[in-house]
Amino acid sequence: MSLPPTPAPADVRLVVTDMDGTLLDADGRVPDDLWPILAGLHDAGIVVVPASGRQHATIAADFPADRTPGHDELVIIAENGTLVTRGGNPVSTDALSPDAVTAVVHAVRDIEPVRGGAVVAGLRGAYVERADAAFVDHVRTYYAELEVVDDLTRVDDQVLKVAVHDDVDSATGTFPALAHLQDSLQVVVSSPHWVDVMNPGVNKGVALRRLQELAGIGPEQTVVFGDYLNDLEMLDAAHWSYAMADAHPDVIARARYVAPSNAEHGVVRVLEAMLGR
């Protein structure tokens, strides 16, 4: 597909990209052709921020110090905006109450037939009580620091969210089963197989707007890439908002522009065009 319009580098100060289905390729890896683009953006004074529902440790592992210019100041929006870090240090956190965590865990346990499992995502690590190897191995894709525990309601950590994996379809299975929690919590379909439960008013867009305010950056100076429903508010925070070509229809409708798919390295292609490469 042809590339959409791009801003001039001099007009951009911030690039924010989702990971799964957006920056990561069809094999779930950072494209090799991203690294020279990161160097060019850094030289132009443009800050690049990965923003994902993934665990902070998992995102950070995708941006090693030897390949990421300005790594010591790398900003990450993790866990769908419940955690923002700079240089590995928390800038902001938004934790669930212990009662909220207990309510979500019990609701997941009650889902019949069992078609997934809960991941309690904490500041120090993530925790599951479903212990079969297939489930644990799959969860480790998104949560590098993971521990199997006997009881998720007794986790001793600052809990940022509870992510629930659905083996079949999150929108038709897990989401309706957790919809009753929406009176006091935010229940979001974050991918075809994941639902995230967080405090109300927390999302990647809110986290991005905080960063913009702290840095004195406006939407017209911000480029955002996304593909799924948990990216909607983040796209709203940028004038230069790009949905991936195979994004959820609601995301394509909300974004100003459409980039090539992640399989075509769409984020890299658009940034290359922006840098005139």
C-alpha positions in Angstrom: 0.0 0.0 0.0 1.1 3.6 -0.5 2.4 5.5 2.5 0.2 8.1 4.2 1.2 11.7 4.8 4.0 12.3 7.3 5.1 15.3 9.3 8.5 17.0 8.9 11.0 15.9 11.5 11.4 19.5 12.7 7.7 19.5 13.6 7.8 16.3 15.7 9.1 15.9 19.3 7.5 12.6 20.3 6.8 9.2 18.7 4.7 6.7 20.6 4.1 3.2 19.4 2.1 0.2 20.5 4.0 -3.1 20.4 1.9 -6.2 19.6 0.3 -5.9 16.2 1.9 -2.6 15.6 5.7 -2.3 16.0 6.5 -6.0 16.4 6.6 -8.0 13.2 4.5 -11.1 12.4 6.9 -13.2 14.5 6.5 -10.9 17.5 10.0 -9.4 17.2 11.3 -5.8 16.8 12.2 -5.4 13.1 15.9 -5.1 12.5 15.4 -2.1 10.3 14.1 -0.1 13.3 17.5 0.5 14.9 18.9 2.9 12.3 15.6 4.8 12.4 15.9 5.1 16.2 19.3 6.6 15.7 18.0 9.1 13.2 15.1 10.1 15.4 17.5 10.5 18.4 19.8 12.7 16.3 16.7 14.8 15.4 15.8 15.3 19.1 12.7 13.1 18.8 11.8 11.0 21.8 10.5 7.4 21.1 8.2 5.8 23.6 7.0 2.2 23.5 3.5 1.9 24.9 2.0 -1.5 25.5 -0.2 -3.7 27.7 2.9 -5.8 28.2 4.9 -5.9 31.4 7.6 -3.3 31.8 10.4 -5.9 31.9 9.2 -7.5 28.7 9.1 -4.1 26.8 12.5 -3.1 28.2 14.1 -6.3 27.0 13.1 -5.4 23.4 15.1 -2.2 23.6 18.6 -3.2 24.7 21.1 -0.5 25.7 23.6 -1.3 22.9 20.9 -0.7 20.2 18.8 2.0 21.7 20.1 5.6 21.6 19.4 7.5 24.8 18.7 4.2 26.6 19.4 5.7 30.0 16.4 8.1 29.6 14.1 5.6 27.7 10.5 6.3 28.6 8.1 3.3 28.6 4.4 3.2 29.0 3.6 -0.3 30.4 0.6 -2.3 31.5 -1.8 -0.2 29.5 -0.8 3.0 31.1 -0.8 1.9 34.8 3.0 2.2 34.9 5.2 4.9 33.2 9.0 4.8 33.7 11.9 6.8 32.6 15.4 5.2 32.6 13.8 2.2 34.4 12.5 4.4 37.3 8.7 4.8 37.9 7.3 8.2 36.9 3.7 7.3 37.7 1.8 4.2 38.9 -1.9 3.4 39.4 -2.6 0.5 41.6 -5.7 -1.6 42.2 -7.0 -2.0 45.8 -6.7 -5.5 47.3 -10.5 -5.8 47.3 -10.6 -5.0 43.6 -8.0 -7.7 42.9 -9.9 -10.2 44.9 -13.1 -9.4 43.1 -11.5 -9.9 39.7 -9.7 -13.1 40.6 -13.0 -14.6 42.0 -14.8 -13.6 38.8 -12.3 -15.3 36.6 -12.4 -18.4 38.7 -16.2 -18.5 38.2 -16.0 -18.4 34.4 -17.2 -21.7 32.9 -16.0 -23.4 30.9 -12.5 -22.5 31.9 -11.0 -21.0 28.8 -8.0 -19.0 30.1 -6.6 -17.6 33.3 -5.8 -14.5 35.2 -2.5 -12.7 35.4 -2.0 -10.4 38.4 0.4 -7.8 37.1 2.4 -6.2 39.9 5.1 -3.6 40.1 7.8 -6.2 40.9 6.5 -9.0 38.7 3.5 -10.9 37.4 1.7 -13.8 39.0 -0.5 -16.7 37.9 -2.2 -19.6 39.7 -2.9 -21.6 36.6 0.2 -23.7 36.4 0.0 -25.9 33.3 3.0 -25.5 31.0 1.1 -24.4 27.9 -0.5 -21.5 29.7 2.6 -20.4 31.6 4.8 -20.5 28.5 2.3 -18.4 26.6 2.0 -15.8 29.4 5.8 -15.5 29.6 5.7 -14.0 26.1 4.1 -10.9 27.6 5.4 -11.2 31.2 9.1 -12.0 31.4 9.1 -11.8 35.2 6.4 -14.4 36.1 5.8 -16.5 39.2 3.3 -19.3 39.8 1.5 -18.9 43.2 -1.1 -20.9 45.1 -3.6 -18.0 45.5 -3.7 -14.8 43.4 -5.7 -13.0 46.1 -2.7 -13.2 48.5 -0.1 -11.7 46.2 2.2 -9.3 48.1 2.9 -6.6 45.5 1.5 -3.3 44.2 -1.0 -4.6 41.6 -1.3 -2.5 38.5 -3.9 -4.5 36.7 -5.4 -8.0 36.3 -5.0 -9.3 32.7 -7.2 -12.2 31.7 -6.3 -14.5 28.9 -9.1 -16.1 26.8 -8.1 -19.2 24.8 -11.0 -18.6 22.4 -12.2 -15.0 22.0 -12.0 -12.3 24.6 -14.8 -10.1 23.3 -17.4 -12.8 23.3 -16.2 -14.9 26.3 -14.2 -13.2 29.1 -15.4 -9.7 28.5 -19.1 -10.4 29.1 -18.3 -12.6 32.1 -16.5 -9.7 33.7 -18.8 -6.9 32.6 -20.5 -6.7 36.0 -17.2 -5.4 37.4 -17.6 -2.2 35.3 -19.6 -0.5 38.1 -16.3 0.2 39.9 -13.5 -1.0 37.6 -12.5 -0.5 33.9 -12.7 -3.7 31.8 -11.0 -3.4 28.4 -10.7 -5.8 25.5 -7.0 -5.3 24.8 -6.5 -7.9 22.1 -8.5 -10.8 20.6 -7.4 -13.0 23.5 -6.9 -10.6 26.4 -9.0 -8.5 28.7 -7.4 -6.0 31.1 -9.0 -4.9 34.3 -7.8 -1.6 35.8 -8.9 1.4 37.8 -11.3 3.7 36.0 -9.7 6.5 34.0 -6.5 4.7 33.4 -5.3 4.1 29.8 -2.3 4.6 27.5 -3.9 7.9 26.3 -3.9 9.4 29.9 -0.3 8.3 30.4 0.7 9.9 27.1 -1.1 13.2 28.0 0.8 13.3 31.3 4.1 12.9 29.4 3.1 15.6 26.9 2.3 18.0 29.8 5.5 17.3 31.6 7.6 17.9 28.5 5.6 20.8 27.0 4.7 18.8 23.9 1.4 19.2 22.1 -0.7 16.8 20.0 0.5 18.4 16.8 4.1 17.5 17.7 3.2 13.9 18.5 3.1 10.8 16.3 1.2 7.7 17.5 0.8 4.2 16.1 -1.7 1.6 17.2 -3.9 -1.3 16.2 -6.3 -2.3 18.9 -9.0 -1.0 21.2 -6.7 -0.2 24.1 -4.9 2.3 21.7 -7.9 4.5 21.0 -7.3 7.1 23.7 -3.6 7.2 22.8 -4.5 8.0 19.1 -6.7 10.8 20.3 -3.7 12.5 22.0 -1.9 12.9 18.7 -2.5 14.9 15.5 -0.3 12.4 13.6 -2.3 9.2 14.5 -1.7 6.1 12.5 -3.7 2.9 12.6 -2.1 -0.2 11.1 -3.7 -1.5 7.9 -5.0 -4.7 9.7 -6.1 -2.8 12.8 -9.4 -3.2 14.5 -12.1 -1.3 12.4 -12.8 1.1 15.3 -9.1 2.0 15.4 -8.9 2.7 11.7 -12.0 4.8 12.0 -10.5 6.8 14.9 -7.0 7.4 13.5 -6.2 10.1 10.9 -4.1 7.9 8.8 -3.5 4.2 7.9 0.0 2.8 7.9 1.1 -0.5 6.3 0.6 -3.6 8.6 3.1 -4.7 11.2 4.0 -7.6 8.9 5.1 -5.0 6.4 7.0 -3.1 9.1 4.5 -0.3 8.8 5.8 1.8 11.7 9.4 1.7 10.3 8.1 2.5 6.8 6.3 5.6 8.0 9.2 6.8 10.1 11.6 6.3 7.2 9.4 8.5 5.1 9.2 11.1 7.8 13.0 11.2 8.0 13.3 11.3 4.2 15.0 7.9 3.9 
